[in-house]
Amino acid sequence: MRKPLNPSKVFSLMSVFNILRGQFHLAFHTISQIVTGKVSLDRVNAFLNDTELLDRFEEISMSSDVSHDDDAPDHTAIGFADAKFTWSSEGTSSSSDTASSSFSLNIDESIYFERGSTTLIVGPTGSGKTSLLMALLGEMHSVETDKATTTLALPKSGNVAYAAQESWVLSDTIRNNIVFGGLFDAERYRKHGNWRKGVTLSGGQNARITLARAIYSNKDVLLLDDVFAALDVHTSQWIVEKCFGGDLVMGRTILLVTHNVALARKIATHVLTMGEGGKVASYGSVGELVDVVPETIPQDRSAMDAMYFSNPEESHSKIPKEAPASEPQGNGAIVADEEMEVGRVSWKSLSLYFSNLGGQHYVLFFLVFGGGIIANEFLVVIQTWYLGYWAAQYDKSEKVHVLQSVSMFFFLPVLRQLSRCANVFILGSLLVVSMIIYASAYFTYIYGSLRASRKIHQQLVSSVLGTTLRWLDVTPTSRIVARCTQDIGAVDGVIAGMVQWLTELTVSMTAKLGAIVFVTPLFLGPGISVALFGGWLCQVYMASQLSVKREMSNARAPVIGHFGTTVGGLVSIRAYGAQLSFIEQSQHKIDRHTRAARTFYNLNRWITVRTDLIGAVFTTSLAAYLVYFQAQSASNTGFSLNMSIAFSGMILYWVMFLNDLEIQGDKLSHYTAYNLERIQNYLKIEQEAKSTPKGIAPAYWPASGDLRVENLSSRYSVDGQEILHNLSFHVKAGEHVGIVGRTGSGKVSEPGVMKQFYSLTLSLLRSILTSGAVYYDNIRMDTINLDFLRSSITIIPQVPEMLSGTLRENLDPFNQYDDSYLNDALRAVGLFSLSGNQENKNAKRPITLDTSISSGGSNLSIGQRQILALARAIVRRSKLLVLDEDHETDLLIQSTLRHQLGPDDTLLTVAHRLHTVMDADKIMSALSLSLG
């Protein structure tokens, strides 16, 4: 517009533009939050509207008006009539390649279970025994048939108890697990055993708690899914006679899925046999099935078990009224309390990030980044001053005063003769140089922050993967997941941004305060006072915020953990009708988190008011001084006030950013340096022995499965009691040793530690504290690196874990073998028999290497997982194999091992039933820990 500039216009516009710049920044930041909120809202809507829900049979079963057909014995019966059920609401969809998604349960006739009867549900692996119970509970989807008599009858409202095959136990006292929100009846509770508080449990003990919960519930209908699978013969027979044979279940309707028919036959009145294709093969009384299908009840197994029970009464007396549980030793609690730090976040935690920023070139990194930020802020101040100088040239009365005030610069006299183009060139040059310097510093920091994130993540994962079994046992999974997701997410994003912004803000505030002091030296004292007072407010604010934030963090983990526990036991919760109780518990935990969050946000408002007041007082005082007490040029006055306004506006952001770095911002999506403190704590957890060059085994090792144990003692913690004491035995290469004994006696993990594996195996793997000597193929195990030692031993646990992915990835996660070798392993275990029926077909669809496996193998039964684990063991070809048998698949596993084990392969079998180890060369008793 070719109008002359003057300082009043220049600095007024600059102040306005600075305010607009802040508002635009806030607007764009808000837009990103709105987009994030929109995405989250869409996901919630999709979950609420598109999630597959239970169908109309769930609504029927919850009402009192259930549908019955004319064949029903009476209107209180339980069962089906001409019904079909699938796991998917779309039926047997061909889009999924998993066996469970295509499985359908077909009830082609009227099957009703009499009130007060005990019905055994038997059948081969994958035939639909569990699905039958799930259909009764309304957990499967009904498929309409062409028959008008389709019905499902189960008076579910508050009158059904369910014990799952995979035991579901809350992280709570055993009493609360059994009572499960009901009224406490001391006499009734005593009949289930006087459990102690403060111990962790073995797999068998978890199963007994799950069963005790169902029986204690006083429900009329009990649905029990293979509750004997994790129990040995002694415990199973004791439960059958004392529990099922007593008054606890008298007059109640029991549907019991089991493979141990010989044991359960004495309490059964009816037997239902599942056949191929999810169909019912037969249903009738026990006497009828013995005559019609005698192979359904194998009499020979009871004879085998009788070999062990030479004196039944004596055997029963070995089962104590009080469950075998030790008092908590040291850190023997179920879950270790999360440590809560006190005071400020330590410099050591912050240095974890700063030390990884620079990497090997630490000095060079901070020289480029720090020096670049300082140089850039200096040039920004010079640009603001030069605009004032340029504007002063249009006012002759101001021109001389301005030049005199800056005559210390040797080059300023030359500037008096410069034209308008020259001023534009100089200002543009300052801007370009500033951009280049800032870009260099910015990209240097980005590279360093990525390196810091990568290294910290590697250290955290390495620490967690290298920790001891004891630490993993007492630390909830949700807590570990929070470290590896939430805390690492803070390091990856927000902490990196906070460090950069806080550095730039600190340098900018210092530069602007220096500019104010340069023009008005008298305000050096007030400027320092404002900085000190702001720092004091920051200390008070951060000290309060830190304690509140720690309380928020510790209150957040129980919310996530409770939700995960609820999802894991959703079937049991719905079966017991305990949804409202769990909702109330969840709301109580959320309320605890919300109380801390409300205080947190109120503290943000507290600091905002005070820092804004400090800035306003400082700027007003400077303006009054410049106008009324010191004769300054318009350009100098405008420059000083511009710096003052910017400085005052930065006080709040400096306090907030410093607080954000150490604690948390005002949004739940922001994380803090407290996350660094939590990560730092996990880097100091106890670790297993690291690999060393001396621990590398010879190339030929192991050549045989020869195992010699000398005076082996073990414990799960330093201050814990001994589990094994001076154990000595020798297993020659190629021998098969069966380990027998009562649940919880040492063969399966002792109370307070592991739930799947047994203490001897943990000792062999050096997963717990041991003393003595163990020789594997004539080499002492404690001289071999742990990674190589464990890769040479294969374990088939009672409840195997599967990786989420394909079957190929589960058999060969490191891609070491070709498909033909893997298929040979599948054929060896007869895995192609584990499949579901295809749509509109009764033919089987074989499981292939490309079959999808859900996380943990949830789309497979326990028996199918064990067979997969057996196939994995055949692929590995280890010389030492440890097997914790499952009754559902033990015959197939034993048959496969007879043909697949080499002459030098050693097999240790943890057996709960004697027929499993009838072919064993030696027997080890867990009661006496002796070999014979």
URCOR-V996258 format. One record per helix or strand. SS is the DSSP state (alpha for helix, beta for strand). FROM is the first residue (numbers start at 1). TO is the last residue. If there is no record, write none. Layout:
BEGIN
ss = <SS	SS>
from = <FROM	FROM>
to = <TO	TO>
END
This chain:
BEGIN
ss = <alpha	alpha	beta	alpha	beta	beta	alpha	beta	beta	beta	alpha	alpha	alpha	beta	alpha	beta	alpha	beta	alpha	beta	alpha	alpha	alpha	alpha	alpha	alpha	alpha	alpha	alpha	beta	alpha	alpha	alpha	alpha	alpha	alpha	alpha	beta	alpha	beta	beta	beta	alpha	beta	beta	alpha	alpha	beta	beta	alpha	alpha	alpha	beta	beta	beta	alpha	alpha	beta	alpha	beta	alpha	beta	beta>
from = <7	56	78	99	104	118	129	141	151	160	174	186	203	221	233	253	261	270	276	279	286	294	299	312	347	362	396	412	420	467	469	477	521	570	579	634	673	687	693	707	722	736	759	769	779	781	786	793	805	807	819	831	837	844	852	855	862	880	890	906	914	922	930>
to = <50	62	86	102	113	123	136	142	153	163	179	190	216	225	244	257	267	274	278	285	292	296	308	317	358	392	405	415	465	467	474	519	568	576	628	662	682	687	695	715	731	740	764	776	780	783	791	796	806	811	828	833	837	844	853	857	876	884	900	910	917	925	931>
END
